Amino acid sequence: MNSNTTGFRVGAVVIAGVVAILAILFFLSGGIFRQGVLYETYFRESVQGLDVGTTVKFRGVTVGQVTDVGLVTAEYPPPNTQAARDKVYRQVVVRFRMSPRKLGKAFNIKNAITQGLRAQLQPQGITGLSYIDLSFADPQTYPVQPVPWTPDTTVIPSIPSTFNQVQDALENVLSSLSQADIGKMATQISSLISTLHQEMTTGYAHQALASASDLLNNLNKAVQQSDLPGTAATIRTLAGGPETLQIIAQLNQTTAQLAKISSQLPAVVAASQATINQATETTADLQAQLLPILRDMKTATGNLRDLSAELSANPGQMILGSPPPPEGNR
């Protein structure tokens, strides 16, 4: 009886220890006991280094953990063999939970997806492990791709990893090179080199370089012959010489006199205006006095003209008086 009791107690202790260890492992790995909203995404590339419990980060901040990694053909079986050949069924489905407390109450996943929220694989240093990074990308460059099945949870679209993008770019370059006519390109390059060599030796480029060299030589000779240092010294000496200083002094005096004359101009203008006004008044008075005299002179001139006419017709009138009577009245 005691042996059975002891065995039962030992077994219970062992089971309790195993349960405690499993609970600790689940707790430390963020297992099924941790609350969060379930999401999923699909990758067209290899998810090597990604496993259950892998961290999910949003712009570097841990917001969740991966809960399941599988193939699309297993999670969403294609309806037929022909459909199974489509690229959409060759993807990997990754499900993960994210804590709403970490994202915040104001964070709306659907609006964020519309604005470009995407999932991307990122390496963790040189360990070979990877994690899921959530960040915003251009929604026009990476639009939401439709799928022919009904997802179990909200889908956050994915974008290729940086390594995969570089790999695709290299493949495109190699494909372009393989399709290019290397022989034709080599011939064109050789022709271009020959043309450049001809231009540099005997063509217009050579002539232009020669003309430029001659121009530089002529400029150098002109500079050497012009004695620029002596000219500069002469200019400095002339600028500081007594004649220049005397001219500057005379200019200062002239400027002062002009300023003085300018200050007297308003008074001169006012006096001139008064003189003009007085002359105008005098002219008006003189004109009023001369008008009667001019009228009298005009009348006298008329009388003299009549008298002259009469004397011309009868010169004896001045001595004899009135003219003689006509012959018929004698």
C-alpha positions as CSV (number, residue, x, y, z in Angstrom):
1,M,0.0,0.0,0.0
2,N,2.8,2.3,0.9
3,S,4.6,1.4,-2.3
4,N,1.6,2.2,-4.4
5,T,1.1,5.5,-2.6
6,T,4.7,6.4,-3.1
7,G,4.6,5.6,-6.8
8,F,1.4,7.6,-7.3
9,R,3.0,10.6,-5.5
10,V,6.1,10.3,-7.7
11,G,4.1,10.1,-10.8
12,A,1.9,13.1,-9.8
13,V,5.0,15.1,-9.1
14,V,6.5,14.2,-12.5
15,I,3.3,15.0,-14.3
16,A,3.0,18.3,-12.5
17,G,6.6,19.2,-13.3
18,V,6.0,18.4,-17.0
19,V,2.9,20.5,-17.1
20,A,4.7,23.4,-15.4
21,I,7.5,23.2,-17.8
22,L,5.1,23.1,-20.8
23,A,3.2,26.1,-19.3
24,I,6.4,28.1,-18.9
25,L,7.5,27.3,-22.4
26,F,4.1,28.3,-23.8
27,F,4.2,31.5,-21.8
28,L,7.7,32.4,-22.8
29,S,7.1,31.7,-26.4
30,G,3.8,33.7,-26.5
31,G,1.8,30.5,-27.1
32,I,-1.9,29.9,-27.2
33,F,-2.5,31.5,-23.8
34,R,-1.5,35.0,-25.0
35,Q,-4.4,37.0,-26.3
36,G,-4.3,38.7,-29.7
37,V,-6.0,39.1,-33.1
38,L,-5.2,36.5,-35.7
39,Y,-4.0,37.6,-39.2
40,E,-2.4,35.9,-42.1
41,T,-0.3,36.8,-45.1
42,Y,1.1,35.0,-48.2
43,F,4.7,34.9,-49.4
44,R,5.8,34.0,-52.9
45,E,9.4,33.4,-51.7
46,S,11.1,31.0,-49.4
47,V,10.4,31.6,-45.7
48,Q,13.6,29.9,-44.5
49,G,14.4,31.0,-40.9
50,L,10.7,31.7,-40.1
51,D,8.9,29.4,-37.7
52,V,6.2,29.3,-35.0
53,G,7.0,31.8,-32.3
54,T,8.9,34.2,-34.7
55,T,8.6,37.8,-33.8
56,V,6.3,40.1,-35.7
57,K,7.3,43.8,-35.6
58,F,5.7,47.0,-36.7
59,R,8.4,49.5,-37.6
60,G,10.8,47.8,-35.3
61,V,8.3,47.4,-32.4
62,T,7.3,43.9,-31.4
63,V,3.6,43.6,-31.8
64,G,3.0,39.8,-32.2
65,Q,4.2,36.4,-33.0
66,V,3.9,33.8,-35.7
67,T,1.4,31.0,-34.9
68,D,1.4,28.9,-38.0
69,V,3.4,28.4,-41.2
70,G,2.2,26.2,-44.0
71,L,1.5,25.8,-47.7
72,V,-1.4,27.4,-49.5
73,T,-2.2,24.1,-51.2
74,A,-2.7,22.5,-47.8
75,E,-4.6,25.3,-46.1
76,Y,-6.8,26.2,-49.1
77,P,-6.8,23.2,-51.5
78,P,-7.2,24.1,-55.2
79,P,-10.4,22.9,-56.8
80,N,-8.6,21.0,-59.6
81,T,-5.2,20.0,-60.9
82,Q,-5.2,22.8,-63.5
83,A,-5.8,25.5,-60.7
84,A,-3.0,23.9,-58.7
85,R,-0.5,25.1,-61.4
86,D,-1.4,28.7,-60.8
87,K,1.3,30.8,-59.0
88,V,-1.2,31.9,-56.4
89,Y,-1.3,28.3,-55.1
90,R,2.5,28.1,-54.9
91,Q,2.6,30.6,-52.0
92,V,3.3,30.1,-48.3
93,V,0.7,31.1,-45.8
94,V,1.8,32.5,-42.5
95,R,-0.6,33.2,-39.6
96,F,0.3,35.4,-36.7
97,R,-1.3,37.1,-33.7
98,M,-0.9,40.8,-32.9
99,S,-1.8,42.5,-29.6
100,P,-4.4,45.3,-30.0
101,R,-2.8,46.9,-26.9
102,K,0.5,47.2,-28.7
103,L,-1.1,48.6,-31.8
104,G,-3.4,51.0,-30.0
105,K,-7.2,51.5,-30.1
106,A,-7.0,54.1,-32.9
107,F,-5.1,51.8,-35.2
108,N,-7.4,50.4,-37.9
109,I,-5.9,47.5,-39.9
110,K,-8.2,47.7,-42.9
111,N,-7.6,51.5,-43.3
112,A,-3.8,50.8,-42.9
113,I,-3.9,48.1,-45.6
114,T,-5.6,50.6,-47.9
115,Q,-2.9,53.1,-47.2
116,G,-0.1,50.6,-47.9
117,L,0.5,48.4,-44.8
118,R,2.4,45.4,-46.0
119,A,4.3,42.4,-44.5
120,Q,7.9,41.7,-45.4
121,L,10.5,39.1,-44.4
122,Q,13.5,40.6,-42.8
123,P,16.7,38.8,-41.7
124,Q,17.8,38.8,-38.0
125,G,21.5,39.7,-38.5
126,I,23.7,36.8,-39.6
127,T,21.9,34.1,-37.6
128,G,19.9,32.9,-40.6
129,L,16.7,33.6,-38.8
130,S,14.0,35.9,-40.1
131,Y,11.1,37.9,-38.7
132,I,8.0,39.6,-40.2
133,D,8.2,43.3,-40.4
134,L,5.1,45.4,-41.0
135,S,5.6,48.8,-42.7
136,F,4.0,51.0,-45.2
137,A,4.8,50.8,-48.9
138,D,3.4,52.5,-52.0
139,P,-0.1,50.9,-52.6
140,Q,0.2,51.7,-56.3
141,T,3.4,49.8,-56.6
142,Y,2.3,46.9,-54.4
143,P,-1.5,46.6,-54.7
144,V,-3.6,44.1,-52.9
145,Q,-3.6,40.8,-54.8
146,P,-6.9,39.0,-54.9
147,V,-7.0,35.3,-54.1
148,P,-9.5,32.6,-55.4
149,W,-10.3,31.4,-51.9
150,T,-12.0,32.8,-48.8
151,P,-9.3,33.5,-46.1
152,D,-10.0,32.4,-42.6
153,T,-8.7,35.6,-41.1
154,T,-7.9,39.2,-42.2
155,V,-5.1,39.2,-44.8
156,I,-2.3,41.7,-44.7
157,P,-0.7,41.7,-48.2
158,S,3.0,41.0,-48.4
159,I,5.9,42.5,-50.5
160,P,9.1,40.8,-51.6
161,S,12.0,41.0,-49.2
162,T,15.0,43.2,-50.0
163,F,17.1,40.2,-50.9
164,N,14.4,38.8,-53.1
165,Q,14.0,42.2,-54.9
166,V,17.8,42.3,-55.5
167,Q,17.7,38.8,-56.8
168,D,14.8,39.6,-59.1
169,A,16.6,42.7,-60.4
170,L,19.8,40.6,-61.1
171,E,17.8,38.0,-62.9
172,N,16.1,40.7,-65.1
173,V,19.5,42.1,-65.9
174,L,21.0,38.7,-66.8
175,S,17.9,37.9,-68.8
176,S,18.3,41.2,-70.7
177,L,22.0,40.5,-71.3
178,S,21.2,37.0,-72.6
179,Q,18.8,38.4,-75.1
180,A,21.1,41.2,-76.2
181,D,23.3,40.9,-79.3
182,I,26.7,41.1,-77.7
183,G,28.5,41.0,-81.1
184,K,26.6,43.9,-82.4
185,M,27.1,45.9,-79.2
186,A,30.9,45.2,-79.4
187,T,30.9,46.4,-83.0
188,Q,29.1,49.6,-82.2
189,I,31.4,50.3,-79.2
190,S,34.4,49.7,-81.4
191,S,33.0,52.1,-84.0
192,L,32.3,54.7,-81.4
193,I,35.9,54.4,-80.1
194,S,37.3,54.8,-83.6
195,T,35.1,57.8,-84.2
196,L,36.2,59.4,-81.0
197,H,39.9,58.7,-81.7
198,Q,39.5,60.3,-85.2
199,E,37.8,63.4,-83.7
200,M,40.5,63.8,-81.1
201,T,43.4,63.4,-83.6
202,T,42.3,65.0,-86.9
203,G,38.6,66.0,-86.5
204,Y,36.8,69.1,-85.3
205,A,37.5,68.3,-81.7
206,H,41.2,68.3,-82.4
207,Q,40.9,71.7,-84.3
208,A,38.9,73.1,-81.4
209,L,41.5,72.0,-78.9
210,A,44.3,73.5,-81.0
211,S,42.4,76.8,-81.3
212,A,41.8,76.8,-77.6
213,S,45.5,76.2,-77.0
214,D,46.5,79.0,-79.3
215,L,44.1,81.4,-77.6
216,L,45.5,80.5,-74.2
217,N,49.0,81.1,-75.5
218,N,48.1,84.5,-76.9
219,L,46.4,85.5,-73.7
220,N,49.5,84.4,-71.7
221,K,51.7,86.6,-73.9
222,A,49.3,89.5,-73.7
223,V,49.3,89.3,-69.9
224,Q,53.1,89.0,-69.7
225,Q,53.6,92.0,-72.0
226,S,51.0,94.2,-70.3
227,D,53.0,94.4,-67.1
228,L,49.9,94.0,-64.9
229,P,51.9,94.4,-61.6
230,G,53.4,97.7,-62.8
231,T,50.0,98.9,-64.0
232,A,48.4,98.0,-60.7
233,A,51.3,99.8,-58.8
234,T,50.8,102.9,-61.0
235,I,47.1,102.9,-60.4
236,R,47.7,102.7,-56.6
237,T,50.3,105.5,-56.8
238,L,48.0,107.7,-58.8
239,A,45.1,107.0,-56.5
240,G,47.1,108.1,-53.5
241,G,49.0,111.0,-55.2
242,P,48.6,114.7,-54.4
243,E,46.9,115.5,-57.7
244,T,44.1,113.0,-56.9
245,L,43.8,114.3,-53.4
246,Q,43.6,117.9,-54.8
247,I,40.9,116.9,-57.2
248,I,39.0,115.2,-54.5
249,A,39.3,118.3,-52.3
250,Q,38.1,120.5,-55.2
251,L,35.2,118.1,-55.7
252,N,34.3,118.4,-52.1
253,Q,34.4,122.2,-52.3
254,T,32.3,122.2,-55.4
255,T,29.8,119.9,-53.8
256,A,29.5,122.2,-50.8
257,Q,29.0,125.3,-53.0
258,L,26.4,123.5,-55.0
259,A,24.6,122.6,-51.8
260,K,24.7,126.2,-50.7
261,I,23.4,127.5,-54.0
262,S,20.7,124.8,-53.9
263,S,19.6,126.0,-50.5
264,Q,19.3,129.6,-51.9
265,L,17.3,128.7,-54.9
266,P,13.9,128.7,-53.3
267,A,14.4,132.4,-52.2
268,V,15.6,133.4,-55.6
269,V,12.6,131.7,-57.2
270,A,10.3,133.5,-54.9
271,A,11.9,136.9,-55.6
272,S,11.7,136.2,-59.3
273,Q,8.0,135.3,-59.0
274,A,7.3,138.6,-57.1
275,T,9.2,140.6,-59.8
276,I,7.2,138.9,-62.6
277,N,3.9,139.7,-60.8
278,Q,5.0,143.4,-60.3
279,A,5.9,143.7,-64.0
280,T,2.6,142.2,-64.9
281,E,0.8,144.8,-62.9
282,T,2.9,147.7,-64.3
283,T,2.2,146.5,-67.8
284,A,-1.5,146.5,-67.2
285,D,-1.4,150.1,-65.8
286,L,0.7,151.3,-68.8
287,Q,-1.6,149.6,-71.2
288,A,-4.6,151.4,-69.6
289,Q,-2.9,154.8,-70.0
290,L,-1.7,154.3,-73.6
291,L,-5.1,153.3,-75.0
292,P,-6.7,156.8,-75.0
293,I,-3.5,158.3,-76.4
294,L,-3.5,155.8,-79.2
295,R,-7.1,156.5,-80.0
296,D,-6.4,160.3,-80.2
297,M,-3.4,159.7,-82.4
298,K,-5.5,157.6,-84.7
299,T,-8.1,160.4,-85.0
300,A,-5.4,163.0,-85.7
301,T,-3.9,160.8,-88.3
302,G,-7.3,160.5,-90.0
303,N,-7.7,164.3,-90.0
304,L,-4.2,164.8,-91.4
305,R,-4.9,162.3,-94.2
306,D,-8.1,164.2,-95.2
307,L,-6.3,167.5,-95.1
308,S,-3.5,166.2,-97.3
309,A,-6.1,164.9,-99.8
310,E,-7.8,168.3,-100.0
311,L,-4.5,170.1,-100.5
312,S,-3.5,167.8,-103.2
313,A,-6.8,168.5,-105.0
314,N,-6.7,172.3,-104.5
315,P,-3.3,173.7,-103.6
316,G,-4.4,177.3,-103.6
317,Q,-6.8,176.7,-100.8
318,M,-4.1,177.4,-98.3
319,I,-3.7,181.0,-99.6
320,L,-7.0,181.9,-101.4
321,G,-9.3,180.3,-99.0
322,S,-12.3,178.5,-100.5
323,P,-12.0,177.1,-104.0
324,P,-13.2,179.2,-107.0
325,P,-16.8,178.7,-108.2
326,P,-17.5,176.6,-111.3
327,E,-17.3,178.3,-114.8
328,G,-21.0,178.1,-115.5
329,N,-21.8,180.3,-112.5
330,R,-19.6,183.3,-113.5
